[in-house]
Amino acid sequence: MSTQAIHSDEALHSPASWRDYLKMARLDHMTKHVFILPGLVLAYVLRSPSLENAWWSILLGFASAILIASSNYIINEWLDREFDAFHPDKSSRPAVNMVMSSPLVYAMYAAFSLVGLALAYAVGSSFFVISLLFWVSGVIYNVKPVRSKDKPYLDVLSESLNNPIRMMLGWAMIDHATIAPVSLLLAYWMGGAFLMGAKRLSEYREITSEPGGVALLHRYRRSFQHYTEERLTISCFVYALFSTFLMGVFLIKYRIEYVLAFPFIIILFAHYLGLSMRSGSVAQKPEKLFREKRLMVISAATVVVLLVLSFVNLPMLYNFSVPYFMPFGQ
């Protein structure tokens, strides 16, 4: 893949079509909303809420999440268009290559935001507050003066904050009265940080493998001026450790049966880190992870085990949470 992704002014002749504007919403990224589902399942398992009118809330909730996420993508692509020109893949985005109307882009951003938040309000007050946080996270990540995506490590942590937010969106669709366990939300956050750290590691390895790649990467994203392959690899390791530790805290307090799923979760982390080190890795495009067959098999096995353990009680496992000292020599 060539790193000569800088587009000349002459390339910016074609006016954008309505399809180009719609592409900015990245509706093909809807697969990321799969992270909402664990919130739904765990709210049902741990809280046993009433499911009256739940399907309506779930339908409106997913529609709201999709629209708000799309609004974040729109503002992301528009404000990043000058930087994306230096990325081998993102340089093909409409905002980089086409003549686009700024008022129209902002009108589309406002429309997606307002409709998404209106649907969130219809679901319930708690869901609306979480949805508003989802929208604000997009502003913090993309818009100056904060623009957290330009700051090393904070870029990963702020982008991956969408993970626990999505979990809470699922939780709030059927349980409007409580917040999901903090240990679980933090574990989900660190798991998301691992995914985003692996994405940056994959980008770093891919782009810097070409002549002039380091300089190009620094122009694409300021945070990469601090990153090295070693630092990114270590950060992935740290995020994975935090995530598994916090999951351990959660399962001991709420559902110790999940301890049997840990081998699957560890294998999932290891396989994904391995993916990030491959040339042209799918880790750079999380929305297309479903094309990685082996990853999908491991993920499916993990999900099945977690679902089974969500509804099967194993009382003998509680003995492992009781302190016991084995007598020496007996």
C-alpha positions as CSV (number, residue, x, y, z in Angstrom):
1,M,0.0,0.0,0.0
2,S,1.5,3.3,-1.0
3,T,1.9,6.1,1.5
4,Q,1.7,8.7,-1.2
5,A,-1.7,9.7,-0.1
6,I,-1.5,13.5,-0.4
7,H,-4.1,14.8,-2.7
8,S,-3.4,17.8,-4.9
9,D,-5.7,20.7,-5.3
10,E,-6.4,19.6,-8.8
11,A,-8.1,16.4,-7.5
12,L,-10.8,18.5,-5.8
13,H,-12.9,19.3,-8.8
14,S,-15.9,17.0,-8.6
15,P,-18.9,18.3,-6.6
16,A,-20.1,15.8,-4.0
17,S,-23.3,13.9,-4.7
18,W,-26.0,13.1,-2.1
19,R,-24.4,9.6,-1.9
20,D,-21.1,11.2,-0.9
21,Y,-22.8,13.1,1.9
22,L,-24.5,10.0,3.1
23,K,-21.3,8.1,3.1
24,M,-20.0,10.5,5.8
25,A,-22.6,9.0,8.2
26,R,-20.9,5.6,7.8
27,L,-24.0,3.5,8.2
28,D,-21.9,0.5,7.3
29,H,-20.4,0.9,10.8
30,M,-23.6,-0.2,12.4
31,T,-21.9,-3.5,13.3
32,K,-20.2,-1.7,16.1
33,H,-23.5,-1.5,17.9
34,V,-23.1,-5.2,18.7
35,F,-21.4,-3.8,21.9
36,I,-24.9,-2.7,23.1
37,L,-26.1,-6.3,23.3
38,P,-24.1,-7.4,26.4
39,G,-25.8,-4.5,28.3
40,L,-29.2,-5.8,27.3
41,V,-28.4,-9.4,28.3
42,L,-26.7,-8.5,31.6
43,A,-29.5,-6.1,32.6
44,Y,-31.9,-8.9,32.2
45,V,-29.8,-11.5,34.0
46,L,-28.7,-9.3,36.9
47,R,-31.8,-7.1,37.4
48,S,-34.8,-9.2,36.0
49,P,-36.6,-6.0,34.8
50,S,-40.1,-6.0,33.5
51,L,-40.1,-6.5,29.7
52,E,-43.4,-4.8,29.1
53,N,-43.0,-2.6,26.0
54,A,-39.3,-3.5,26.0
55,W,-39.2,-4.3,22.3
56,W,-40.3,-0.8,21.4
57,S,-37.7,0.7,23.7
58,I,-35.0,-1.5,22.1
59,L,-36.1,-0.6,18.6
60,L,-36.1,3.1,19.3
61,G,-32.9,2.8,21.3
62,F,-30.9,1.2,18.5
63,A,-32.2,3.7,16.0
64,S,-31.1,6.5,18.3
65,A,-27.7,5.0,18.8
66,I,-27.1,4.6,15.1
67,L,-28.1,8.2,14.4
68,I,-26.0,9.7,17.2
69,A,-23.0,7.6,16.1
70,S,-23.5,8.8,12.5
71,S,-23.5,12.4,13.7
72,N,-20.2,11.8,15.4
73,Y,-18.8,10.2,12.2
74,I,-20.0,13.2,10.1
75,I,-18.2,15.8,12.3
76,N,-15.2,13.5,12.5
77,E,-14.8,13.2,8.7
78,W,-15.4,16.9,8.1
79,L,-13.0,18.2,10.7
80,D,-10.4,15.6,9.8
81,R,-10.4,16.0,6.1
82,E,-7.1,17.9,5.9
83,F,-5.4,15.2,8.1
84,D,-7.0,12.2,6.4
85,A,-5.4,13.2,3.2
86,F,-2.1,11.8,4.6
87,H,-3.6,8.4,5.5
88,P,-3.4,5.6,2.8
89,D,-7.0,4.5,3.3
90,K,-8.8,7.5,4.7
91,S,-7.5,9.7,1.9
92,S,-10.3,8.2,-0.3
93,R,-13.0,9.6,1.9
94,P,-15.5,12.0,0.2
95,A,-14.6,14.9,2.4
96,V,-11.0,14.7,1.2
97,N,-11.7,14.2,-2.5
98,M,-15.0,16.1,-3.2
99,V,-16.1,19.7,-3.2
100,M,-18.6,19.7,-0.3
101,S,-20.9,22.4,1.1
102,S,-19.9,23.3,4.7
103,P,-23.5,24.5,5.6
104,L,-25.0,21.2,4.2
105,V,-22.5,19.1,6.2
106,Y,-23.3,20.9,9.5
107,A,-27.1,20.8,8.7
108,M,-26.8,17.0,8.2
109,Y,-24.8,16.8,11.5
110,A,-27.5,18.7,13.3
111,A,-30.3,16.6,11.9
112,F,-28.7,13.3,12.8
113,S,-27.9,14.6,16.3
114,L,-31.3,16.1,17.0
115,V,-33.4,13.2,15.7
116,G,-31.1,10.7,17.5
117,L,-31.5,12.6,20.8
118,A,-35.3,13.0,20.3
119,L,-35.6,9.2,19.9
120,A,-33.5,8.7,23.0
121,Y,-35.8,11.0,25.0
122,A,-38.7,8.8,23.9
123,V,-37.0,5.7,25.3
124,G,-36.6,7.2,28.8
125,S,-34.7,9.8,30.9
126,S,-31.8,7.6,31.8
127,F,-31.3,6.5,28.2
128,F,-31.5,10.1,27.1
129,V,-28.7,11.1,29.6
130,I,-26.5,8.3,28.4
131,S,-27.2,9.2,24.7
132,L,-26.3,12.8,25.4
133,L,-23.0,11.6,26.9
134,F,-22.5,9.5,23.7
135,W,-23.0,12.7,21.6
136,V,-20.7,14.8,23.9
137,S,-18.0,12.2,23.6
138,G,-17.9,12.8,19.9
139,V,-17.5,16.5,20.4
140,I,-14.7,16.0,22.9
141,Y,-12.9,13.6,20.6
142,N,-13.2,15.7,17.4
143,V,-13.7,19.4,18.2
144,K,-11.2,22.0,19.4
145,P,-10.1,23.2,21.9
146,V,-10.1,19.7,23.5
147,R,-9.9,17.5,20.4
148,S,-8.6,14.5,22.5
149,K,-7.7,12.5,19.4
150,D,-4.5,14.6,19.1
151,K,-3.3,13.7,22.6
152,P,-1.4,10.4,23.1
153,Y,-3.1,7.8,25.2
154,L,-6.0,10.2,25.8
155,D,-7.0,9.6,22.2
156,V,-7.4,5.9,22.9
157,L,-9.1,6.3,26.2
158,S,-11.6,8.9,25.0
159,E,-12.5,7.0,21.8
160,S,-12.9,3.7,23.7
161,L,-15.2,5.4,26.2
162,N,-17.9,4.7,23.6
163,N,-17.7,1.0,24.7
164,P,-19.1,1.4,28.3
165,I,-21.5,4.1,26.9
166,R,-22.9,1.5,24.4
167,M,-23.1,-1.0,27.2
168,M,-25.1,1.4,29.3
169,L,-27.3,2.2,26.3
170,G,-28.3,-1.5,26.2
171,W,-28.7,-1.6,30.0
172,A,-30.9,1.5,30.0
173,M,-33.2,0.2,27.2
174,I,-34.8,-2.3,29.7
175,D,-33.6,-1.1,33.1
176,H,-34.3,2.6,33.6
177,A,-33.7,2.7,37.4
178,T,-30.0,1.6,37.9
179,I,-26.5,1.9,36.5
180,A,-24.6,-1.2,35.4
181,P,-21.9,-2.3,37.9
182,V,-18.9,0.1,37.8
183,S,-16.4,-2.8,37.6
184,L,-18.1,-4.1,34.5
185,L,-18.2,-0.7,32.8
186,L,-14.5,-0.1,33.5
187,A,-13.7,-3.6,32.2
188,Y,-15.6,-2.8,29.0
189,W,-13.8,0.6,28.8
190,M,-10.4,-1.0,29.1
191,G,-11.4,-3.7,26.6
192,G,-12.3,-1.0,24.1
193,A,-9.0,0.7,24.8
194,F,-7.2,-2.5,23.9
195,L,-9.1,-2.6,20.6
196,M,-8.3,1.0,19.8
197,G,-4.7,0.6,20.9
198,A,-4.4,-2.4,18.6
199,K,-5.8,-0.4,15.8
200,R,-3.2,2.3,16.2
201,L,-0.5,-0.4,16.5
202,S,-1.6,-1.9,13.2
203,E,-1.7,1.6,11.6
204,Y,1.8,2.4,12.9
205,R,3.3,-0.8,11.6
206,E,1.6,-0.6,8.2
207,I,2.4,3.0,7.4
208,T,5.9,3.2,8.8
209,S,6.9,0.2,6.7
210,E,6.9,2.4,3.7
211,P,9.6,5.0,2.9
212,G,8.7,8.3,4.5
213,G,6.0,6.6,6.5
214,V,6.9,8.1,9.9
215,A,6.7,11.7,8.7
216,L,3.4,10.9,6.9
217,L,2.0,9.4,10.1
218,H,2.9,12.4,12.1
219,R,1.1,14.7,9.7
220,Y,-2.0,12.4,9.8
221,R,-2.4,12.4,13.6
222,R,-0.5,14.4,16.2
223,S,-0.7,11.7,18.8
224,F,1.5,9.5,16.6
225,Q,4.4,12.0,17.2
226,H,4.7,10.4,20.6
227,Y,3.9,6.8,19.8
228,T,6.4,4.1,18.9
229,E,5.7,0.4,18.1
230,E,7.1,-0.5,21.5
231,R,4.9,2.0,23.4
232,L,1.8,1.0,21.5
233,T,2.4,-2.7,22.2
234,I,3.0,-2.1,25.9
235,S,-0.2,0.0,26.1
236,C,-2.2,-2.8,24.6
237,F,-0.8,-5.2,27.1
238,V,-1.7,-2.8,30.0
239,Y,-5.3,-2.3,28.7
240,A,-5.8,-6.0,28.4
241,L,-4.5,-6.6,32.0
242,F,-6.8,-3.9,33.4
243,S,-9.8,-5.3,31.5
244,T,-9.3,-8.9,32.7
245,F,-8.6,-7.7,36.3
246,L,-11.8,-5.6,36.3
247,M,-13.8,-8.5,34.8
248,G,-12.5,-10.6,37.7
249,V,-13.8,-8.1,40.2
250,F,-17.2,-8.1,38.5
251,L,-17.6,-11.8,38.3
252,I,-16.7,-12.4,41.9
253,K,-19.3,-9.9,43.0
254,Y,-22.1,-10.6,40.6
255,R,-21.7,-13.8,38.6
256,I,-18.8,-16.1,39.5
257,E,-19.9,-18.6,36.8
258,Y,-18.3,-16.3,34.2
259,V,-14.9,-17.4,35.5
260,L,-15.2,-20.5,33.2
261,A,-15.3,-18.1,30.2
262,F,-11.9,-16.6,31.0
263,P,-9.8,-19.0,28.8
264,F,-12.0,-17.9,25.8
265,I,-11.6,-14.2,26.7
266,I,-7.8,-14.5,27.0
267,I,-7.6,-16.3,23.6
268,L,-9.7,-13.6,22.1
269,F,-7.4,-10.9,23.4
270,A,-4.3,-12.8,22.2
271,H,-5.7,-13.5,18.7
272,Y,-6.7,-9.9,18.2
273,L,-3.3,-8.6,19.2
274,G,-1.8,-11.0,16.7
275,L,-4.2,-9.7,14.0
276,S,-2.9,-6.1,14.7
277,M,0.6,-7.2,13.7
278,R,-0.3,-8.5,10.3
279,S,0.1,-6.5,7.1
280,G,-3.2,-5.0,5.9
281,S,-4.8,-6.0,9.2
282,V,-8.5,-5.9,9.6
283,A,-7.8,-4.4,13.1
284,Q,-7.5,-1.0,11.3
285,K,-11.1,-1.3,10.3
286,P,-13.1,-2.7,13.3
287,E,-16.4,-2.4,11.4
288,K,-15.1,-5.2,9.0
289,L,-14.0,-7.6,11.7
290,F,-16.8,-10.0,10.8
291,R,-14.7,-10.9,7.7
292,E,-12.0,-12.4,9.8
293,K,-13.4,-16.0,10.1
294,R,-11.1,-17.3,12.9
295,L,-11.8,-14.2,15.0
296,M,-15.5,-14.7,14.5
297,V,-15.3,-18.4,15.5
298,I,-13.5,-17.5,18.7
299,S,-15.9,-14.6,19.4
300,A,-18.9,-16.8,18.8
301,A,-17.6,-19.5,21.1
302,T,-17.0,-16.8,23.8
303,V,-20.5,-15.4,23.4
304,V,-22.1,-18.8,23.6
305,V,-20.2,-19.7,26.7
306,L,-21.1,-16.4,28.3
307,L,-24.8,-16.8,27.4
308,V,-24.9,-20.3,28.8
309,L,-23.1,-19.2,32.0
310,S,-25.6,-16.3,32.3
311,F,-28.5,-18.7,32.9
312,V,-26.8,-21.8,34.3
313,N,-26.1,-21.7,38.1
314,L,-23.0,-23.6,39.4
315,P,-23.1,-23.4,43.2
316,M,-19.9,-25.4,43.6
317,L,-17.9,-22.5,42.1
318,Y,-18.8,-20.3,45.1
319,N,-16.4,-22.4,47.2
320,F,-13.5,-20.8,45.2
321,S,-14.5,-17.4,46.6
322,V,-14.1,-18.6,50.2
323,P,-10.6,-18.4,51.8
324,Y,-9.0,-21.8,52.4
325,F,-5.6,-22.9,53.4
326,M,-4.5,-26.4,52.6
327,P,-2.7,-28.1,55.6
328,F,0.9,-28.9,54.9
329,G,1.9,-32.6,54.8
330,Q,-1.6,-33.9,55.0
